[in-house]
Amino acid sequence: MSHISPILWQFLVKWMTSFPLFPPEASKVAPEMDALFFFMVLVSLVGLTLVVLLVTSFSILYSKERHPVAVQVEGSTLLEATWTIIPLGLFLVMFVWGSIIYFRVYTPPANSMNIYVVGKQWMWKAEHPGGQHEINSLHVPTGRAVQLTLISQDVFHSFSIPAFRVKREAIPGRYTTVWFEPTVPGTYHLFCTQYCGTNHSAMIGEVVVMTPDDYKKWLDESTSGTSLAQNGERLFASLSCNACHNASAGARGPNLANIYGSKLTLSNGGTVTADDAYLRESILNPSQHVTEGYAPIMPTYQGQVSEEGVISLVEFIKNLNSDYRIQQTLNTTDLLPESEASPNRPAAPAATGPAKQGMVKQ
């Protein structure tokens, strides 16, 4: 490279290393995404080369100098079928290949670790089940499928991790999910790729991929002392949800123990699966999903509970495996901090029935 200026050469080397044209492959699905992408680029380049060659050749072979008098050229069924069938086959290959990857990315494994992510102008807030909270940062372990449950608190956002080849919209009022399995420890960029206001460019962060041992150590050092389910239990009591959902014979609301994942029959005769979205909707818009056998008397908590609070309630109900914890929450003053436990609060009815063993799974 003696003919290139040393200063220019150093600039080119620094530019190529500091501004990579392609992000690293740091997740299990990244190589599959890249393979499809490069296949599409290859097909496009071959098609572009073929078209340029044909246009150039025909421009020379059928120029006015060579053919001063125009000659009628008859069509060829074989030729027309060839240039129709071959591109169609290539497009179908891309479609099927892309569909397989799409359904893999948006169908989380059953044993994946779930992390809630709330988007708001202009930050990302991650909520771990163990109670760890992060702002514009996300810690995850290698070799473990991680599911992100996304929602926006204000406008549309888009959660993007280029190194993992995943991107998913965070939509107000609705949960969306995406998953990945990190493979290479390191720190990677996190972006919002949907314009969301004046400070959209500042809505960035980092994803820290750690070894399982380091991640466990980080969880132990970053815990807030209470899990999302425990926070949800306290909120459940403070909102007096246990006044109706108490599993007693005359309860005015359905029993919530083991309700998550079950099939419910609604008052309109329809059925619904009690997943995260259903639980959230039932908290904020209870009249839309009234369980069969119960009156539509539950008030809405829209505007009274934040997205983080709804997430905690959902996590509490998801992990509720018996009505024992609900009976315990009837004594709300034991669960609330002293500042919230008012002496003027009416006493909750005492728990009835056998205090059978049960707990919220952590």
C-alpha positions in Angstrom: 0.0 0.0 0.0 3.0 2.3 -0.6 1.0 4.4 -3.1 -1.6 5.3 -0.4 -1.0 8.1 2.0 -0.3 6.6 5.6 -2.7 9.1 7.0 -5.4 8.1 4.6 -4.7 4.4 5.2 -5.0 4.9 9.0 -8.3 6.8 8.5 -9.7 4.0 6.3 -8.7 1.3 8.8 -10.2 3.2 11.7 -13.4 3.9 9.7 -13.8 0.2 8.8 -13.3 -0.9 12.4 -15.3 1.8 14.1 -18.2 1.9 11.7 -18.9 -1.8 10.8 -21.4 -2.2 8.0 -22.8 -5.2 9.7 -23.5 -5.7 13.4 -22.1 -8.8 15.2 -24.0 -12.0 15.4 -24.8 -12.4 19.2 -27.9 -14.5 19.3 -29.0 -17.9 18.2 -31.3 -16.6 15.4 -28.8 -14.0 14.1 -26.9 -16.5 11.7 -30.3 -17.6 10.3 -31.4 -14.0 9.7 -28.1 -13.2 8.0 -28.2 -16.3 5.8 -31.6 -15.2 4.5 -30.4 -11.6 4.1 -27.3 -12.6 2.1 -29.4 -15.0 0.0 -31.7 -12.1 -0.9 -28.7 -9.8 -1.7 -27.2 -12.5 -3.9 -30.4 -13.1 -5.8 -30.7 -9.3 -6.2 -27.2 -8.9 -7.5 -27.5 -11.8 -9.9 -30.8 -10.4 -11.2 -29.2 -6.9 -11.5 -26.2 -8.3 -13.4 -28.4 -10.3 -15.7 -30.6 -7.3 -16.5 -27.6 -5.0 -17.1 -25.9 -7.5 -19.4 -29.1 -8.1 -21.4 -29.8 -4.4 -21.8 -26.2 -3.7 -22.8 -26.2 -6.6 -25.3 -29.5 -5.8 -26.9 -28.5 -2.1 -27.2 -25.5 -3.2 -29.2 -27.0 -6.1 -31.2 -30.2 -4.3 -32.2 -28.8 -0.8 -32.6 -29.9 1.4 -35.6 -26.5 0.9 -37.3 -26.9 -2.9 -37.3 -30.6 -2.9 -38.0 -31.6 0.2 -39.9 -35.0 -1.4 -40.7 -37.0 -2.7 -37.7 -37.7 -6.4 -37.7 -40.6 -8.0 -36.0 -39.5 -10.5 -33.3 -42.0 -13.1 -32.3 -42.5 -14.2 -28.7 -41.2 -17.4 -27.2 -43.5 -19.3 -24.8 -40.5 -21.2 -23.4 -38.6 -18.0 -22.7 -41.5 -16.3 -21.1 -42.3 -19.3 -18.9 -38.6 -19.4 -17.9 -38.3 -15.8 -16.8 -41.6 -16.2 -14.9 -41.2 -19.5 -13.2 -37.5 -19.0 -12.0 -38.1 -15.7 -10.3 -41.4 -17.0 -8.8 -39.6 -20.0 -7.4 -36.9 -17.7 -5.9 -39.5 -15.4 -4.3 -41.4 -18.4 -2.8 -38.1 -19.7 -1.3 -37.6 -16.3 0.3 -41.2 -16.2 1.5 -41.1 -19.7 3.1 -37.7 -19.2 4.6 -38.7 -15.8 6.0 -41.9 -17.2 7.4 -40.1 -20.0 9.3 -37.7 -17.4 10.9 -40.6 -15.0 11.6 -42.7 -17.6 13.5 -39.6 -18.8 15.4 -38.8 -15.2 16.5 -42.3 -14.4 17.6 -43.1 -17.8 19.2 -41.2 -17.9 22.5 -40.3 -21.3 24.0 -42.4 -22.5 26.9 -39.4 -22.4 29.3 -38.2 -19.0 28.4 -37.3 -16.4 31.0 -39.8 -13.5 30.9 -38.8 -9.9 31.3 -41.2 -7.0 31.1 -40.2 -3.9 29.2 -42.1 -0.6 29.3 -41.4 2.1 26.7 -42.1 5.7 27.5 -40.8 9.0 26.2 -37.9 8.7 26.1 -36.6 5.7 28.0 -36.9 1.9 28.3 -37.7 0.4 31.7 -37.0 -3.3 32.2 -38.8 -5.2 35.0 -37.3 -8.6 36.0 -39.5 -11.1 37.9 -37.2 -11.1 40.8 -37.8 -7.3 41.4 -34.7 -6.0 39.6 -35.4 -2.7 37.7 -33.3 -1.2 34.9 -33.5 2.0 32.9 -32.1 2.0 29.3 -30.3 -1.2 30.1 -31.0 -4.9 30.0 -28.9 -7.7 31.6 -29.4 -11.2 30.2 -27.5 -14.5 30.5 -26.1 -16.6 27.6 -27.6 -19.9 26.7 -31.0 -19.0 28.0 -34.1 -18.2 26.0 -35.3 -14.7 27.0 -38.8 -13.5 26.3 -39.6 -9.8 26.4 -43.1 -8.7 27.1 -43.3 -5.1 25.7 -45.8 -2.3 26.2 -45.8 1.4 25.7 -47.0 3.9 28.3 -47.6 6.8 25.8 -46.9 6.5 22.0 -45.6 3.8 19.6 -42.0 2.7 20.2 -40.0 0.0 18.6 -37.5 -2.1 20.7 -34.5 -3.1 18.5 -31.3 -5.0 19.3 -29.4 -5.2 15.9 -26.8 -7.6 17.3 -29.6 -10.1 18.1 -31.5 -9.4 14.8 -34.7 -8.7 16.8 -37.1 -5.8 16.6 -40.6 -5.5 18.1 -43.1 -2.7 18.4 -44.1 -1.5 21.9 -47.8 -0.5 21.5 -49.9 1.5 24.0 -52.6 -0.7 25.7 -51.4 -4.0 24.3 -48.7 -6.5 25.1 -46.3 -7.7 22.4 -43.6 -10.3 22.8 -40.3 -11.2 21.2 -37.6 -13.6 22.3 -33.9 -14.3 21.7 -31.2 -16.5 23.0 -27.9 -14.6 23.5 -24.7 -16.6 22.6 -21.8 -14.2 23.0 -21.1 -12.2 26.2 -20.6 -8.5 25.7 -22.4 -5.1 25.6 -24.6 -4.4 22.6 -26.6 -1.4 21.4 -30.3 -1.0 22.1 -32.4 1.4 20.0 -35.9 2.8 19.5 -36.5 2.5 15.7 -39.9 4.2 15.7 -40.0 8.0 15.7 -41.6 8.8 19.0 -41.1 12.6 19.5 -38.5 15.3 19.8 -36.0 13.2 21.8 -36.4 10.0 19.8 -32.7 9.9 19.1 -31.9 9.8 22.8 -34.0 6.7 23.4 -31.1 4.3 23.4 -29.5 1.9 25.8 -27.4 -1.2 26.1 -27.9 -4.9 26.4 -25.4 -6.6 28.7 -24.9 -10.3 27.9 -23.3 -12.2 30.8 -22.3 -15.8 31.6 -24.9 -17.6 33.7 -22.7 -17.3 36.8 -22.1 -13.6 36.4 -25.8 -13.1 35.7 -26.8 -14.9 38.9 -24.3 -12.7 40.8 -25.8 -9.6 39.2 -29.4 -10.7 40.1 -28.3 -11.2 43.8 -26.6 -7.8 43.9 -29.4 -5.9 42.1 -32.5 -7.2 43.9 -34.8 -4.6 45.4 -35.8 -7.0 48.1 -39.3 -7.8 46.7 -40.2 -9.6 43.6 -42.8 -8.4 41.1 -45.3 -11.0 42.4 -44.8 -9.7 46.0 -45.3 -6.1 44.8 -48.4 -7.3 43.1 -49.7 -9.0 46.3 -49.4 -5.7 48.2 -51.1 -3.8 45.4 -53.8 -6.5 45.3 -54.5 -5.8 49.0 -54.3 -2.0 48.8 -56.9 -1.9 46.1 -59.1 -4.2 48.1 -59.3 -6.7 45.3 -59.6 -9.4 47.9 -63.0 -8.1 48.9 -64.5 -9.9 45.9 -61.8 -12.3 44.8 -61.4 -14.2 48.1 -62.4 -17.7 47.1 -65.2 -17.8 49.7 -68.6 -19.4 49.0 -70.3 -16.0 48.5 -67.5 -14.3 46.7 -68.6 -11.7 44.1 -65.6 -12.3 41.9 -64.1 -15.5 40.5 -61.3 -17.4 42.3 -57.9 -16.3 40.8 -55.9 -19.3 42.1 -54.5 -21.3 39.1 -56.5 -19.1 36.7 -53.5 -18.3 34.5 -53.4 -20.4 31.4 -56.9 -21.8 31.9 -59.9 -21.6 29.6 -62.6 -19.4 30.9 -66.3 -19.2 29.8 -67.6 -15.6 29.6 -71.1 -14.3 30.2 -71.7 -13.9 26.5 -71.0 -17.6 25.9 -67.6 -17.2 24.5 -64.3 -18.6 25.8 -61.0 -17.0 26.4 -57.5 -18.1 27.6 -56.4 -16.3 30.7 -53.0 -15.1 29.5 -51.1 -11.9 30.2 -53.1 -9.8 27.8 -56.4 -11.1 29.3 -55.4 -10.4 32.8 -54.3 -6.9 31.9 -57.5 -6.2 30.0 -59.6 -7.6 32.9 -58.0 -5.2 35.3 -58.3 -2.1 33.2 -61.5 -2.9 31.3 -63.4 -5.5 33.3 -66.7 -5.0 31.6 -65.3 -6.4 28.4 -64.6 -9.9 29.8 -67.2 -10.8 32.5 -66.8 -14.4 33.7 -69.9 -16.6 33.5 -71.9 -16.7 36.7 -70.7 -13.3 38.0 -72.2 -9.8 37.7 -70.3 -7.0 35.9 -69.7 -5.0 39.1 -65.9 -4.7 39.0 -64.8 -1.1 38.6 -62.1 -0.1 36.1 -58.6 0.7 37.3 -57.8 2.6 34.1 -55.7 5.7 35.1 -55.5 4.5 38.7 -52.7 1.9 38.3 -49.5 2.5 36.3 -48.2 0.0 33.7 -45.6 -1.1 36.3 -48.5 -1.7 38.8 -50.5 -3.7 36.2 -47.4 -5.8 35.5 -47.0 -6.6 39.2 -50.6 -7.6 39.5 -50.4 -9.8 36.5 -47.3 -11.4 37.8 -49.0 -12.0 41.2 -52.0 -13.7 39.6 -49.8 -15.7 37.3 -47.9 -17.2 40.2 -50.9 -17.7 42.5 -51.2 -21.5 43.0 -53.8 -21.5 45.8 -56.3 -19.3 47.5 -54.1 -19.3 50.7 -52.3 -16.1 49.7 -55.6 -14.3 48.9 -57.0 -15.2 52.3 -53.8 -13.8 53.8 -54.2 -10.5 51.9 -57.6 -10.0 53.6 -55.6 -8.5 56.5 -54.4 -5.6 54.3 -52.6 -3.7 57.1 -50.1 -6.6 57.4 -49.1 -6.2 53.8 -49.1 -2.4 53.5 -46.3 -0.1 54.6 -47.1 2.0 57.7 -47.7 5.1 55.6 -50.5 3.3 53.7 -52.0 1.4 56.7 -54.6 4.0 57.9 -56.3 3.4 61.2 -59.5 4.7 59.7 -59.5 1.9 57.0 -62.4 -0.5 57.6 -61.3 -3.9 58.9 -61.4 -6.6 56.3 -63.4 -9.7 57.0 -61.5 -12.4 58.7 -60.4 -15.3 56.5 -62.7 -18.2 56.6 -62.1 -21.8 55.8 -59.0 -23.9 56.4 -55.7 -22.2 56.1 -54.3 -24.8 53.7 -50.6 -24.5 52.7 -50.0 -22.4 49.7 -47.7 -19.7 48.4 -46.8 -17.4 45.6 -44.2 -19.0 43.5 -41.0 -16.9 43.2 
